Amino acid sequence: MTSTYRAELERLYDAYKDHPRGKPARIRYMGWTLETPDALSCLYQLNEIVVHSVYDFPCSRRDPVIIDCGANIGVSALHLAARHPEAKLLLFEADPRIAGYLERNLAANGLAHVPVVRKAVWVHGDGVDFVPEGAEGGSVLGVGQGLRVESVRLRGVLERLGRVDFLKMDIEGAEAEVLADCAGQLGKVGFAFVECHCWRHLPQNLHAVLALLAEGGFRYYLENVWPGGEPYVSGGGGRTMDVQVNVWARRPVPATAPAQPEGRSQSSEGGGDA
């Protein structure tokens, strides 16, 4: 089935290769209808989330609890709901314009019942300054013309829940502060995905994110989002960020002893008796 998803996405890339950046589009993909403020951004999300399954997690529960921080236009929510039809989803999106796309996409694809919280995930509920980017890069740490948005303290959300099977966090640099505020509550999270961003105008914090996850009892796997072409020359990363790393965190799996090579016994490992 993945080959079908990939082939359809390649067709869309060809169809939208000349579509202007920042121009809204309506994309139909594998039975979904998606409104997007930027076609290429939407296709990138489909590639990561659907074709490459970056948010797929093993789950034996019929109704996993899933928190999506930075739900954007809803590709992650649609994919996770398709994989777990009885999941309890809670979606957060800070950008008022993008939240509108999210709600319309949920409604258009049979998920109008899924709650959308139009607030920034943060360390308190007093509101926060937010800089929109137009598609998927809005941030409370961005530079430029911003607006005041409502905020929600993620720690409070976790305190009210008995368990969280999957926590997805793509909040454009706010992850280190939010995770630090959630210390002591991360133990109830089974799997976590954190997209770690380091803005060039701020101290780097990838080390803090990894330490917080380790202290929360997770093991993690890392993948750099940007290809590394002459980082000493270019400075690495992008125009506004020098680090963007995907972090997959999970509870440790009990280690097993490596299998013995066929035909060798443990007593022969050291050469046998003299």
C-alpha positions in Angstrom: 0.0 0.0 0.0 2.9 2.3 0.7 3.9 2.2 -3.0 0.4 3.5 -3.9 0.7 6.3 -1.4 4.2 7.2 -2.8 3.0 7.1 -6.4 0.1 9.3 -5.7 2.3 11.8 -3.9 4.8 11.9 -6.8 1.8 12.7 -9.0 0.9 15.6 -6.7 4.5 16.9 -6.6 4.5 17.0 -10.4 1.1 18.7 -10.5 2.1 21.4 -8.0 5.8 21.9 -8.8 5.0 25.3 -10.3 2.4 26.3 -7.7 3.5 29.6 -6.1 4.6 29.4 -2.5 2.1 30.8 -0.1 -0.8 30.5 -2.4 -3.7 28.4 -1.0 -4.6 25.1 -2.6 -7.1 22.3 -2.3 -5.3 18.9 -2.5 -7.0 15.5 -2.8 -4.9 12.6 -1.6 -5.9 9.0 -1.1 -9.5 9.9 -0.3 -8.7 13.0 1.8 -9.5 16.6 0.8 -7.1 19.0 2.3 -7.2 22.8 2.3 -3.7 24.2 2.7 -2.1 27.7 2.7 0.9 26.3 1.0 0.9 23.3 -1.4 4.5 22.3 -1.0 4.3 22.4 2.8 1.3 20.1 2.6 3.1 17.7 0.3 6.1 17.6 2.5 3.9 16.7 5.5 2.2 13.9 3.5 5.6 12.5 2.5 6.9 12.5 6.1 3.7 11.5 7.9 2.0 9.1 5.5 4.6 7.7 3.2 7.5 7.6 5.7 5.2 7.0 8.8 7.3 9.2 11.2 4.5 9.3 13.8 3.5 5.6 13.7 3.8 3.9 17.0 3.1 0.3 18.2 -0.1 0.2 20.3 -2.2 -2.7 21.6 -4.9 -0.4 23.0 -8.1 0.1 21.1 -8.4 3.7 22.2 -4.9 5.3 22.6 -4.7 8.8 24.0 -2.9 11.1 21.5 -1.9 14.7 22.1 -0.8 16.6 19.0 1.0 19.9 19.9 1.3 21.9 16.7 -1.4 20.1 14.7 -1.0 22.5 11.8 -3.6 21.8 9.0 -4.4 18.3 10.3 -2.3 15.8 8.3 -1.0 14.2 11.4 -4.4 14.0 13.0 -6.0 12.4 9.9 -3.2 9.8 9.6 -3.3 8.9 13.3 -7.1 8.7 13.3 -7.0 6.4 10.3 -4.5 4.1 12.1 -6.4 4.3 15.4 -10.1 4.9 14.6 -11.1 4.9 18.3 -8.2 7.1 19.5 -8.8 10.0 21.9 -7.2 12.9 20.1 -6.5 16.3 21.5 -5.1 18.9 19.1 -3.4 22.2 19.8 -2.8 24.9 17.2 -1.6 28.4 18.1 -1.9 30.2 14.7 -5.5 31.4 14.3 -5.4 31.2 10.5 -3.9 27.7 10.5 -6.4 26.5 13.1 -9.1 27.4 10.7 -7.6 25.2 8.0 -7.3 22.4 10.7 -10.9 22.6 11.6 -12.1 22.6 8.0 -9.9 19.7 7.1 -11.2 17.7 10.1 -14.8 18.4 9.2 -14.2 17.6 5.5 -12.8 14.2 6.3 -15.2 12.9 9.0 -13.4 14.2 12.1 -15.4 17.2 13.1 -15.9 15.7 16.5 -12.1 15.9 17.3 -11.5 18.8 19.7 -9.2 21.6 18.5 -7.7 23.9 21.1 -6.8 27.2 19.5 -4.0 28.0 21.9 -0.2 27.9 22.0 1.3 25.1 24.1 3.4 26.9 26.7 4.5 27.0 30.3 1.5 29.0 31.6 -2.0 29.9 30.5 -1.6 33.7 30.6 -1.2 34.2 26.8 1.9 34.6 24.8 3.3 36.6 21.8 3.3 34.5 18.6 4.9 35.2 15.2 3.0 33.5 12.3 4.9 32.2 9.4 2.1 31.6 7.0 2.2 27.8 6.8 4.0 25.5 9.3 6.7 27.6 11.0 4.8 30.0 13.4 6.5 30.2 16.8 6.4 32.0 20.2 10.2 32.4 19.6 10.0 33.8 16.1 11.3 37.2 15.0 9.0 39.7 13.3 5.5 41.0 13.5 3.6 39.0 16.0 0.2 38.8 17.7 -1.0 37.9 21.2 -2.6 34.4 21.4 -4.1 32.4 24.2 -1.8 29.8 25.7 -2.3 26.5 27.6 0.1 24.9 30.1 0.8 21.4 28.8 1.8 20.3 32.3 -1.7 20.9 33.5 -3.1 18.9 30.6 -0.8 15.9 31.5 -1.7 16.2 35.2 -5.4 15.7 34.3 -4.7 12.6 32.3 -4.0 9.1 33.6 -1.9 8.2 30.5 -0.8 9.5 27.2 0.1 6.8 24.6 1.6 9.3 22.1 2.8 12.8 22.5 3.7 14.7 19.3 5.4 18.1 19.8 6.2 20.3 16.8 6.1 23.8 18.4 9.0 25.5 16.6 11.6 26.0 19.4 9.3 26.1 22.5 9.8 22.4 23.2 12.7 22.8 25.6 10.9 25.1 28.0 7.6 23.1 27.7 9.3 19.8 28.4 11.2 21.3 31.3 7.9 22.5 32.8 6.4 19.0 32.3 9.2 17.3 34.3 7.6 14.8 36.6 4.7 14.2 34.2 6.5 12.6 31.4 6.5 9.2 33.1 2.9 8.7 31.9 3.8 9.2 28.3 4.5 6.0 26.3 5.9 7.4 23.0 7.0 10.9 22.2 8.0 12.7 19.0 9.7 16.0 19.4 10.9 18.2 16.6 13.7 20.1 18.2 14.5 23.6 16.7 17.4 25.9 17.6 16.9 29.5 16.5 20.0 31.3 15.5 19.3 34.3 17.7 18.9 32.1 20.8 21.2 29.7 22.7 21.0 26.1 21.4 18.9 23.7 23.5 19.0 20.3 21.8 21.1 19.0 24.7 18.5 20.2 27.2 15.7 18.4 25.2 17.6 15.1 25.2 18.5 15.4 28.9 14.8 16.0 29.8 13.7 13.0 27.7 16.4 10.8 29.3 15.4 12.0 32.8 11.8 11.1 31.9 12.9 7.5 31.4 13.0 7.5 27.6 15.6 6.2 25.1 15.7 8.2 21.9 16.7 8.1 18.3 17.7 11.2 16.3 17.6 12.3 12.7 18.7 15.6 11.3 16.1 17.3 9.1 18.6 19.2 7.0 21.2 17.6 4.8 24.7 18.5 5.9 26.4 20.3 3.0 29.6 22.1 4.1 28.3 23.2 7.5 31.5 25.0 8.4 31.0 27.1 5.3 27.3 27.6 5.3 26.8 27.6 9.1 24.6 24.6 8.8 20.8 24.4 9.0 18.5 27.0 7.5 18.2 30.8 7.4 16.6 31.3 10.9 17.5 28.0 12.6 20.8 26.1 12.7 19.4 22.9 14.2 16.2 21.1 13.3 16.3 17.5 14.6 13.5 14.8 14.8 13.6 13.0 18.1 11.8 9.7 18.6 11.5 8.8 22.2 10.2 5.5 23.7 10.4 3.4 26.8 13.4 1.1 26.9 12.8 -2.4 25.4 14.4 -5.1 27.6 17.7 -6.1 26.1 18.2 -9.7 24.9 21.5 -11.5 24.7 22.9 -11.7 21.2 22.2 -15.0 19.5 24.9 -17.6 19.5 26.3 -18.3 16.0 25.0 -21.6 14.8 27.2 -24.5 15.5 29.0 -22.9 18.4 28.3 -23.7 22.1 29.0 -21.4 25.0 31.7 -23.7 26.3 33.6 -23.4 23.0 33.6 -19.6 23.2 36.9 -19.5 25.0 38.6 -22.4 23.2 37.3 -25.2 25.5 39.3 -27.1 28.1 43.0 -27.5 27.8 
